[in-house]
Amino acid sequence: MTCRACRTPVVTQFASPGLVGAIVEGGLDPAEDPRWADSGAASPAEYARWAGHLCGMACLRMALGAGAPPLFELRDGASGYEAYTEDADGEIRGLVYAPFARYVSEVHGLDAVVHRDLSPAGILNLLDEGRRVMASVHFGIRHPEQPAPGRGGHLVLLTSRTADGAGVHFHNPSGITAATRAAGLPLPDFERFFAGRGVSLPGLPSTER
């Protein structure tokens, strides 16, 4: 699906968009997702273990546009650059920005830039330059009407300003409805969830807009 507002694909980190809410808020085991194989995972167990960590790969798939590799192929590539690691207990660590940016630049040819101290105004500047921003937010951003539980820990892809120019339009890989998968928020509301860091990427080629 392509977003009408920004012409960027809408991608979820779980293979069945209609099951995202059941998985992230309803306790459904991701291994029960009937479309798990579409992710490129080798098994339902691998899919269930990793899908919750792949918001960054979903953002990258959106940034790459039509013909982007499956999520788990991107994960394998990023892991080869140590953007994901596993500790001795098997806990998954990542996404680590610097090696991720090297992977994106060297393998996919996108000029990825790490921003460790990024202000909301800085986000708008990057969007105005035609870049997109993978921004670290709290996953609670899918419920912006509620108080923010924290900042950071999840990645969304900001693609443009909102139509009024005052807010940000973004795609959320763990959005539970169409309206939260491609959403817009006033900048102060977005800031409540934003951790002040991210990775910027070039805009889509003109042929994909």
Order of alpha helices (4+ residues) and beta strands (2+ residues): alpha-alpha-alpha-alpha-beta-beta-alpha-beta-alpha-beta-beta-beta-alpha-beta-alpha-beta
